[in-house]
Structures are given as C-alpha cells and as structure tokens.
Amino acid sequence: MAKTLKELLRDIERKRECLNRAEKRLGIKSKYVLKKSQELDALLNEYAARTIACMEK
C-alpha cells in the first residue's frame, strides 16, 4: 500500500533523527551513517517526486 504524504513526512523525520543520533555516536564516516543517509535521501527523493506530481495535476 502506498504511503500518504503525511506518513512519508513522518518517516523522513524519524530517519533524520536516527541519522543524527548515529552520526553523533559513530562519526560522519561510518558505513552505518552512510547507509542511513542514503535511506533518508531516498525518502526525500520520493517525497519530492510525489509533491511535484501533485502540483502537475
């Protein structure tokens, strides 16, 4: 089932918080931090694409 934009924003905020905690604990060069950053990027890209799609309707 597709997530609503509200659910997607919630997921983005949770991922951002997780990333910030991990960076403080493990450092910016950690492979785990890189993975979480990429996951956040994917969520942000999905949000941007869906927002643009809504504007074009």
N, CA, C, O and CB atoms as a CASP TS submission, in Angstrom:
PFRMAT TS
TARGET T0000
AUTHOR 0000-0000-0000
METHOD Language model
MODEL 1
PARENT N/A
ATOM      1  N   MET     1       0.843  -1.185   0.000  1.00  0.00           N
ATOM      2  CA  MET     1       0.000   0.000   0.000  1.00  0.00           C
ATOM      3  C   MET     1       0.888   1.248   0.000  1.00  0.00           C
ATOM      4  O   MET     1       1.883   1.311   0.722  1.00  0.00           O
ATOM      5  CB  MET     1      -0.959  -0.002   1.226  1.00  0.00           C
ATOM      6  N   ALA     2       0.528   2.210  -0.793  1.00  0.00           N
ATOM      7  CA  ALA     2       1.290   3.457  -0.896  1.00  0.00           C
ATOM      8  C   ALA     2       1.080   4.313   0.354  1.00  0.00           C
ATOM      9  O   ALA     2      -0.019   4.375   0.905  1.00  0.00           O
ATOM     10  CB  ALA     2       0.877   4.245  -2.164  1.00  0.00           C
ATOM     11  N   LYS     3       2.135   4.955   0.779  1.00  0.00           N
ATOM     12  CA  LYS     3       2.067   5.828   1.942  1.00  0.00           C
ATOM     13  C   LYS     3       1.487   7.173   1.544  1.00  0.00           C
ATOM     14  O   LYS     3       1.651   7.628   0.412  1.00  0.00           O
ATOM     15  CB  LYS     3       3.457   6.005   2.577  1.00  0.00           C
ATOM     16  N   THR     4       0.808   7.800   2.493  1.00  0.00           N
ATOM     17  CA  THR     4       0.344   9.171   2.269  1.00  0.00           C
ATOM     18  C   THR     4       1.543  10.100   2.439  1.00  0.00           C
ATOM     19  O   THR     4       2.579   9.706   2.975  1.00  0.00           O
ATOM     20  CB  THR     4      -0.825   9.557   3.260  1.00  0.00           C
ATOM     21  N   LEU     5       1.386  11.335   1.976  1.00  0.00           N
ATOM     22  CA  LEU     5       2.468  12.311   2.151  1.00  0.00           C
ATOM     23  C   LEU     5       2.746  12.558   3.626  1.00  0.00           C
ATOM     24  O   LEU     5       3.892  12.764   4.024  1.00  0.00           O
ATOM     25  CB  LEU     5       2.117  13.633   1.454  1.00  0.00           C
ATOM     26  N   LYS     6       1.694  12.536   4.433  1.00  0.00           N
ATOM     27  CA  LYS     6       1.860  12.735   5.882  1.00  0.00           C
ATOM     28  C   LYS     6       2.696  11.602   6.479  1.00  0.00           C
ATOM     29  O   LYS     6       3.581  11.853   7.297  1.00  0.00           O
ATOM     30  CB  LYS     6       0.477  12.811   6.587  1.00  0.00           C
ATOM     31  N   GLU     7       2.424  10.368   6.080  1.00  0.00           N
ATOM     32  CA  GLU     7       3.198   9.229   6.568  1.00  0.00           C
ATOM     33  C   GLU     7       4.644   9.311   6.080  1.00  0.00           C
ATOM     34  O   GLU     7       5.577   8.985   6.813  1.00  0.00           O
ATOM     35  CB  GLU     7       2.555   7.907   6.111  1.00  0.00           C
ATOM     36  N   LEU     8       4.811   9.741   4.862  1.00  0.00           N
ATOM     37  CA  LEU     8       6.150   9.893   4.298  1.00  0.00           C
ATOM     38  C   LEU     8       6.941  10.959   5.062  1.00  0.00           C
ATOM     39  O   LEU     8       8.125  10.769   5.338  1.00  0.00           O
ATOM     40  CB  LEU     8       6.065  10.259   2.802  1.00  0.00           C
ATOM     41  N   LEU     9       6.305  12.058   5.397  1.00  0.00           N
ATOM     42  CA  LEU     9       6.973  13.101   6.192  1.00  0.00           C
ATOM     43  C   LEU     9       7.363  12.586   7.575  1.00  0.00           C
ATOM     44  O   LEU     9       8.429  12.917   8.093  1.00  0.00           O
ATOM     45  CB  LEU     9       6.062  14.329   6.334  1.00  0.00           C
ATOM     46  N   ARG    10       6.495  11.780   8.161  1.00  0.00           N
ATOM     47  CA  ARG    10       6.803  11.183   9.469  1.00  0.00           C
ATOM     48  C   ARG    10       8.020  10.276   9.350  1.00  0.00           C
ATOM     49  O   ARG    10       8.906  10.314  10.203  1.00  0.00           O
ATOM     50  CB  ARG    10       5.588  10.385  10.016  1.00  0.00           C
ATOM     51  N   ASP    11       8.070   9.464   8.303  1.00  0.00           N
ATOM     52  CA  ASP    11       9.209   8.577   8.087  1.00  0.00           C
ATOM     53  C   ASP    11      10.492   9.362   7.858  1.00  0.00           C
ATOM     54  O   ASP    11      11.556   8.968   8.334  1.00  0.00           O
ATOM     55  CB  ASP    11       8.947   7.658   6.905  1.00  0.00           C
ATOM     56  N   ILE    12      10.396  10.465   7.135  1.00  0.00           N
ATOM     57  CA  ILE    12      11.566  11.320   6.889  1.00  0.00           C
ATOM     58  C   ILE    12      12.098  11.867   8.204  1.00  0.00           C
ATOM     59  O   ILE    12      13.306  11.846   8.442  1.00  0.00           O
ATOM     60  CB  ILE    12      11.208  12.482   5.931  1.00  0.00           C
ATOM     61  N   GLU    13      11.219  12.350   9.047  1.00  0.00           N
ATOM     62  CA  GLU    13      11.656  12.915  10.332  1.00  0.00           C
ATOM     63  C   GLU    13      12.293  11.842  11.217  1.00  0.00           C
ATOM     64  O   GLU    13      13.308  12.094  11.866  1.00  0.00           O
ATOM     65  CB  GLU    13      10.467  13.564  11.067  1.00  0.00           C
ATOM     66  N   ARG    14      11.711  10.674  11.243  1.00  0.00           N
ATOM     67  CA  ARG    14      12.286   9.573  12.043  1.00  0.00           C
ATOM     68  C   ARG    14      13.660   9.171  11.516  1.00  0.00           C
ATOM     69  O   ARG    14      14.590   8.952  12.292  1.00  0.00           O
ATOM     70  CB  ARG    14      11.345   8.348  12.035  1.00  0.00           C
ATOM     71  N   LYS    15      13.781   9.075  10.207  1.00  0.00           N
ATOM     72  CA  LYS    15      15.067   8.698   9.610  1.00  0.00           C
ATOM     73  C   LYS    15      16.113   9.774   9.882  1.00  0.00           C
ATOM     74  O   LYS    15      17.271   9.457  10.151  1.00  0.00           O
ATOM     75  CB  LYS    15      14.918   8.470   8.088  1.00  0.00           C
ATOM     76  N   ARG    16      15.713  11.046   9.815  1.00  0.00           N
ATOM     77  CA  ARG    16      16.630  12.153  10.091  1.00  0.00           C
ATOM     78  C   ARG    16      17.127  12.084  11.542  1.00  0.00           C
ATOM     79  O   ARG    16      18.315  12.273  11.805  1.00  0.00           O
ATOM     80  CB  ARG    16      15.936  13.514   9.821  1.00  0.00           C
ATOM     81  N   GLU    17      16.219  11.815  12.471  1.00  0.00           N
ATOM     82  CA  GLU    17      16.605  11.707  13.882  1.00  0.00           C
ATOM     83  C   GLU    17      17.565  10.539  14.099  1.00  0.00           C
ATOM     84  O   GLU    17      18.547  10.659  14.831  1.00  0.00           O
ATOM     85  CB  GLU    17      15.358  11.537  14.769  1.00  0.00           C
ATOM     86  N   CYS    18      17.273   9.415  13.459  1.00  0.00           N
ATOM     87  CA  CYS    18      18.140   8.241  13.548  1.00  0.00           C
ATOM     88  C   CYS    18      19.528   8.562  12.999  1.00  0.00           C
ATOM     89  O   CYS    18      20.541   8.219  13.609  1.00  0.00           O
ATOM     90  CB  CYS    18      17.523   7.051  12.784  1.00  0.00           C
ATOM     91  N   LEU    19      19.565   9.210  11.861  1.00  0.00           N
ATOM     92  CA  LEU    19      20.829   9.589  11.232  1.00  0.00           C
ATOM     93  C   LEU    19      21.627  10.513  12.144  1.00  0.00           C
ATOM     94  O   LEU    19      22.829  10.313  12.316  1.00  0.00           O
ATOM     95  CB  LEU    19      20.576  10.268   9.877  1.00  0.00           C
ATOM     96  N   ASN    20      20.993  11.506  12.721  1.00  0.00           N
ATOM     97  CA  ASN    20      21.693  12.444  13.606  1.00  0.00           C
ATOM     98  C   ASN    20      22.262  11.742  14.833  1.00  0.00           C
ATOM     99  O   ASN    20      23.391  12.019  15.239  1.00  0.00           O
ATOM    100  CB  ASN    20      20.751  13.564  14.043  1.00  0.00           C
ATOM    101  N   ARG    21      21.485  10.830  15.427  1.00  0.00           N
ATOM    102  CA  ARG    21      21.979  10.082  16.596  1.00  0.00           C
ATOM    103  C   ARG    21      23.176   9.213  16.208  1.00  0.00           C
ATOM    104  O   ARG    21      24.177   9.161  16.923  1.00  0.00           O
ATOM    105  CB  ARG    21      20.850   9.201  17.199  1.00  0.00           C
ATOM    106  N   ALA    22      23.059   8.537  15.076  1.00  0.00           N
ATOM    107  CA  ALA    22      24.137   7.655  14.635  1.00  0.00           C
ATOM    108  C   ALA    22      25.404   8.446  14.329  1.00  0.00           C
ATOM    109  O   ALA    22      26.505   8.011  14.666  1.00  0.00           O
ATOM    110  CB  ALA    22      23.704   6.860  13.401  1.00  0.00           C
ATOM    111  N   GLU    23      25.253   9.600  13.697  1.00  0.00           N
ATOM    112  CA  GLU    23      26.424  10.423  13.376  1.00  0.00           C
ATOM    113  C   GLU    23      27.134  10.880  14.641  1.00  0.00           C
ATOM    114  O   GLU    23      28.364  10.891  14.688  1.00  0.00           O
ATOM    115  CB  GLU    23      26.013  11.638  12.537  1.00  0.00           C
ATOM    116  N   LYS    24      26.385  11.253  15.655  1.00  0.00           N
ATOM    117  CA  LYS    24      26.997  11.688  16.918  1.00  0.00           C
ATOM    118  C   LYS    24      27.726  10.536  17.603  1.00  0.00           C
ATOM    119  O   LYS    24      28.775  10.729  18.218  1.00  0.00           O
ATOM    120  CB  LYS    24      25.929  12.267  17.860  1.00  0.00           C
ATOM    121  N   ARG    25      27.160   9.338  17.491  1.00  0.00           N
ATOM    122  CA  ARG    25      27.720   8.174  18.163  1.00  0.00           C
ATOM    123  C   ARG    25      28.880   7.537  17.379  1.00  0.00           C
ATOM    124  O   ARG    25      29.874   7.112  17.967  1.00  0.00           O
ATOM    125  CB  ARG    25      26.631   7.149  18.390  1.00  0.00           C
ATOM    126  N   LEU    26      28.742   7.476  16.058  1.00  0.00           N
ATOM    127  CA  LEU    26      29.683   6.706  15.247  1.00  0.00           C
ATOM    128  C   LEU    26      30.617   7.555  14.385  1.00  0.00           C
ATOM    129  O   LEU    26      31.660   7.079  13.935  1.00  0.00           O
ATOM    130  CB  LEU    26      28.924   5.778  14.367  1.00  0.00           C
ATOM    131  N   GLY    27      30.240   8.801  14.161  1.00  0.00           N
ATOM    132  CA  GLY    27      31.054   9.676  13.313  1.00  0.00           C
ATOM    133  C   GLY    27      30.526   9.708  11.892  1.00  0.00           C
ATOM    134  O   GLY    27      29.832   8.795  11.443  1.00  0.00           O
ATOM    135  N   ILE    28      30.864  10.767  11.204  1.00  0.00           N
ATOM    136  CA  ILE    28      30.329  11.036   9.867  1.00  0.00           C
ATOM    137  C   ILE    28      30.802  10.015   8.830  1.00  0.00           C
ATOM    138  O   ILE    28      30.126   9.816   7.820  1.00  0.00           O
ATOM    139  CB  ILE    28      30.726  12.432   9.424  1.00  0.00           C
ATOM    140  N   LYS    29      31.935   9.372   9.053  1.00  0.00           N
ATOM    141  CA  LYS    29      32.498   8.456   8.059  1.00  0.00           C
ATOM    142  C   LYS    29      32.064   7.002   8.249  1.00  0.00           C
ATOM    143  O   LYS    29      32.516   6.118   7.521  1.00  0.00           O
ATOM    144  CB  LYS    29      33.997   8.533   8.099  1.00  0.00           C
ATOM    145  N   SER    30      31.204   6.759   9.210  1.00  0.00           N
ATOM    146  CA  SER    30      30.730   5.398   9.475  1.00  0.00           C
ATOM    147  C   SER    30      29.910   4.857   8.302  1.00  0.00           C
ATOM    148  O   SER    30      29.122   5.583   7.697  1.00  0.00           O
ATOM    149  CB  SER    30      29.891   5.368  10.760  1.00  0.00           C
ATOM    150  N   LYS    31      30.103   3.578   7.991  1.00  0.00           N
ATOM    151  CA  LYS    31      29.317   2.944   6.928  1.00  0.00           C
ATOM    152  C   LYS    31      27.835   2.916   7.292  1.00  0.00           C
ATOM    153  O   LYS    31      26.975   3.049   6.421  1.00  0.00           O
ATOM    154  CB  LYS    31      29.824   1.514   6.662  1.00  0.00           C
ATOM    155  N   TYR    32      27.541   2.743   8.571  1.00  0.00           N
ATOM    156  CA  TYR    32      26.152   2.745   9.032  1.00  0.00           C
ATOM    157  C   TYR    32      25.517   4.117   8.792  1.00  0.00           C
ATOM    158  O   TYR    32      24.381   4.208   8.327  1.00  0.00           O
ATOM    159  CB  TYR    32      26.076   2.369  10.532  1.00  0.00           C
ATOM    160  N   VAL    33      26.252   5.172   9.110  1.00  0.00           N
ATOM    161  CA  VAL    33      25.756   6.534   8.903  1.00  0.00           C
ATOM    162  C   VAL    33      25.542   6.785   7.409  1.00  0.00           C
ATOM    163  O   VAL    33      24.546   7.398   7.023  1.00  0.00           O
ATOM    164  CB  VAL    33      26.745   7.578   9.497  1.00  0.00           C
ATOM    165  N   LEU    34      26.447   6.329   6.586  1.00  0.00           N
ATOM    166  CA  LEU    34      26.285   6.475   5.138  1.00  0.00           C
ATOM    167  C   LEU    34      25.018   5.770   4.662  1.00  0.00           C
ATOM    168  O   LEU    34      24.261   6.318   3.861  1.00  0.00           O
ATOM    169  CB  LEU    34      27.513   5.916   4.397  1.00  0.00           C
ATOM    170  N   LYS    35      24.792   4.557   5.157  1.00  0.00           N
ATOM    171  CA  LYS    35      23.594   3.804   4.767  1.00  0.00           C
ATOM    172  C   LYS    35      22.327   4.560   5.176  1.00  0.00           C
ATOM    173  O   LYS    35      21.389   4.671   4.386  1.00  0.00           O
ATOM    174  CB  LYS    35      23.606   2.392   5.408  1.00  0.00           C
ATOM    175  N   LYS    36      22.297   5.073   6.390  1.00  0.00           N
ATOM    176  CA  LYS    36      21.120   5.812   6.860  1.00  0.00           C
ATOM    177  C   LYS    36      20.931   7.100   6.065  1.00  0.00           C
ATOM    178  O   LYS    36      19.798   7.507   5.805  1.00  0.00           O
ATOM    179  CB  LYS    36      21.249   6.132   8.358  1.00  0.00           C
ATOM    180  N   SER    37      22.021   7.738   5.681  1.00  0.00           N
ATOM    181  CA  SER    37      21.948   8.946   4.863  1.00  0.00           C
ATOM    182  C   SER    37      21.351   8.634   3.493  1.00  0.00           C
ATOM    183  O   SER    37      20.545   9.404   2.973  1.00  0.00           O
ATOM    184  CB  SER    37      23.343   9.575   4.706  1.00  0.00           C
ATOM    185  N   GLN    38      21.742   7.524   2.923  1.00  0.00           N
ATOM    186  CA  GLN    38      21.198   7.114   1.628  1.00  0.00           C
ATOM    187  C   GLN    38      19.712   6.786   1.742  1.00  0.00           C
ATOM    188  O   GLN    38      18.934   7.096   0.840  1.00  0.00           O
ATOM    189  CB  GLN    38      21.968   5.901   1.083  1.00  0.00           C
ATOM    190  N   GLU    39      19.324   6.164   2.841  1.00  0.00           N
ATOM    191  CA  GLU    39      17.907   5.861   3.061  1.00  0.00           C
ATOM    192  C   GLU    39      17.098   7.152   3.186  1.00  0.00           C
ATOM    193  O   GLU    39      15.995   7.253   2.649  1.00  0.00           O
ATOM    194  CB  GLU    39      17.727   4.993   4.328  1.00  0.00           C
ATOM    195  N   LEU    40      17.649   8.134   3.896  1.00  0.00           N
ATOM    196  CA  LEU    40      16.981   9.427   4.016  1.00  0.00           C
ATOM    197  C   LEU    40      16.877  10.104   2.651  1.00  0.00           C
ATOM    198  O   LEU    40      15.836  10.668   2.314  1.00  0.00           O
ATOM    199  CB  LEU    40      17.733  10.334   5.006  1.00  0.00           C
ATOM    200  N   ASP    41      17.942  10.049   1.873  1.00  0.00           N
ATOM    201  CA  ASP    41      17.914  10.619   0.518  1.00  0.00           C
ATOM    202  C   ASP    41      16.800   9.998  -0.317  1.00  0.00           C
ATOM    203  O   ASP    41      16.096  10.703  -1.039  1.00  0.00           O
ATOM    204  CB  ASP    41      19.269  10.412  -0.180  1.00  0.00           C
ATOM    205  N   ALA    42      16.640   8.688  -0.221  1.00  0.00           N
ATOM    206  CA  ALA    42      15.602   8.002  -0.989  1.00  0.00           C
ATOM    207  C   ALA    42      14.212   8.478  -0.571  1.00  0.00           C
ATOM    208  O   ALA    42      13.344   8.690  -1.417  1.00  0.00           O
ATOM    209  CB  ALA    42      15.719   6.481  -0.807  1.00  0.00           C
ATOM    210  N   LEU    43      14.006   8.642   0.731  1.00  0.00           N
ATOM    211  CA  LEU    43      12.716   9.144   1.212  1.00  0.00           C
ATOM    212  C   LEU    43      12.467  10.574   0.725  1.00  0.00           C
ATOM    213  O   LEU    43      11.360  10.907   0.301  1.00  0.00           O
ATOM    214  CB  LEU    43      12.661   9.091   2.750  1.00  0.00           C
ATOM    215  N   LEU    44      13.497  11.409   0.791  1.00  0.00           N
ATOM    216  CA  LEU    44      13.359  12.794   0.335  1.00  0.00           C
ATOM    217  C   LEU    44      13.079  12.863  -1.160  1.00  0.00           C
ATOM    218  O   LEU    44      12.278  13.682  -1.610  1.00  0.00           O
ATOM    219  CB  LEU    44      14.620  13.589   0.665  1.00  0.00           C
ATOM    220  N   ASN    45      13.742  12.002  -1.925  1.00  0.00           N
ATOM    221  CA  ASN    45      13.502  11.959  -3.365  1.00  0.00           C
ATOM    222  C   ASN    45      12.072  11.520  -3.671  1.00  0.00           C
ATOM    223  O   ASN    45      11.422  12.077  -4.556  1.00  0.00           O
ATOM    224  CB  ASN    45      14.500  11.014  -4.042  1.00  0.00           C
ATOM    225  N   GLU    46      11.591  10.527  -2.942  1.00  0.00           N
ATOM    226  CA  GLU    46      10.213  10.068  -3.136  1.00  0.00           C
ATOM    227  C   GLU    46       9.225  11.189  -2.805  1.00  0.00           C
ATOM    228  O   GLU    46       8.260  11.411  -3.535  1.00  0.00           O
ATOM    229  CB  GLU    46       9.926   8.824  -2.260  1.00  0.00           C
ATOM    230  N   TYR    47       9.476  11.889  -1.703  1.00  0.00           N
ATOM    231  CA  TYR    47       8.595  12.991  -1.311  1.00  0.00           C
ATOM    232  C   TYR    47       8.585  14.084  -2.379  1.00  0.00           C
ATOM    233  O   TYR    47       7.527  14.588  -2.755  1.00  0.00           O
ATOM    234  CB  TYR    47       9.034  13.577   0.043  1.00  0.00           C
ATOM    235  N   ALA    48       9.771  14.443  -2.859  1.00  0.00           N
ATOM    236  CA  ALA    48       9.866  15.488  -3.883  1.00  0.00           C
ATOM    237  C   ALA    48       9.129  15.075  -5.149  1.00  0.00           C
ATOM    238  O   ALA    48       8.385  15.870  -5.724  1.00  0.00           O
ATOM    239  CB  ALA    48      11.335  15.794  -4.205  1.00  0.00           C
ATOM    240  N   ALA    49       9.331  13.846  -5.582  1.00  0.00           N
ATOM    241  CA  ALA    49       8.676  13.373  -6.802  1.00  0.00           C
ATOM    242  C   ALA    49       7.163  13.372  -6.658  1.00  0.00           C
ATOM    243  O   ALA    49       6.447  13.767  -7.579  1.00  0.00           O
ATOM    244  CB  ALA    49       9.163  11.972  -7.156  1.00  0.00           C
ATOM    245  N   ARG    50       6.678  12.935  -5.514  1.00  0.00           N
ATOM    246  CA  ARG    50       5.230  12.886  -5.310  1.00  0.00           C
ATOM    247  C   ARG    50       4.635  14.273  -5.168  1.00  0.00           C
ATOM    248  O   ARG    50       3.514  14.516  -5.615  1.00  0.00           O
ATOM    249  CB  ARG    50       4.899  12.060  -4.084  1.00  0.00           C
ATOM    250  N   THR    51       5.372  15.186  -4.549  1.00  0.00           N
ATOM    251  CA  THR    51       4.900  16.560  -4.409  1.00  0.00           C
ATOM    252  C   THR    51       4.805  17.229  -5.782  1.00  0.00           C
ATOM    253  O   THR    51       3.822  17.909  -6.079  1.00  0.00           O
ATOM    254  CB  THR    51       5.837  17.364  -3.479  1.00  0.00           C
ATOM    255  N   ILE    52       5.822  17.035  -6.610  1.00  0.00           N
ATOM    256  CA  ILE    52       5.809  17.600  -7.970  1.00  0.00           C
ATOM    257  C   ILE    52       4.659  17.011  -8.766  1.00  0.00           C
ATOM    258  O   ILE    52       3.965  17.730  -9.485  1.00  0.00           O
ATOM    259  CB  ILE    52       7.154  17.335  -8.694  1.00  0.00           C
ATOM    260  N   ALA    53       4.452  15.699  -8.642  1.00  0.00           N
ATOM    261  CA  ALA    53       3.369  15.047  -9.360  1.00  0.00           C
ATOM    262  C   ALA    53       2.002  15.623  -8.955  1.00  0.00           C
ATOM    263  O   ALA    53       1.113  15.785  -9.790  1.00  0.00           O
ATOM    264  CB  ALA    53       3.405  13.537  -9.104  1.00  0.00           C
ATOM    265  N   CYS    54       1.857  15.925  -7.674  1.00  0.00           N
ATOM    266  CA  CYS    54       0.583  16.513  -7.199  1.00  0.00           C
ATOM    267  C   CYS    54       0.387  17.918  -7.771  1.00  0.00           C
ATOM    268  O   CYS    54      -0.739  18.311  -8.078  1.00  0.00           O
ATOM    269  CB  CYS    54       0.551  16.565  -5.645  1.00  0.00           C
ATOM    270  N   MET    55       1.453  18.657  -7.911  1.00  0.00           N
ATOM    271  CA  MET    55       1.360  20.027  -8.435  1.00  0.00           C
ATOM    272  C   MET    55       1.007  20.040  -9.917  1.00  0.00           C
ATOM    273  O   MET    55       0.386  20.984 -10.406  1.00  0.00           O
ATOM    274  CB  MET    55       2.677  20.771  -8.212  1.00  0.00           C
ATOM    275  N   GLU    56       1.401  19.002 -10.619  1.00  0.00           N
ATOM    276  CA  GLU    56       1.165  18.948 -12.057  1.00  0.00           C
ATOM    277  C   GLU    56      -0.260  18.543 -12.395  1.00  0.00           C
ATOM    278  O   GLU    56      -0.687  18.686 -13.541  1.00  0.00           O
ATOM    279  CB  GLU    56       2.130  17.989 -12.701  1.00  0.00           C
ATOM    280  N   LYS    57      -0.988  18.047 -11.434  1.00  0.00           N
ATOM    281  CA  LYS    57      -2.366  17.605 -11.704  1.00  0.00           C
ATOM    282  C   LYS    57      -3.306  18.775 -11.831  1.00  0.00           C
ATOM    283  O   LYS    57      -4.501  18.586 -12.058  1.00  0.00           O
ATOM    284  CB  LYS    57      -2.857  16.675 -10.606  1.00  0.00           C
TER
END
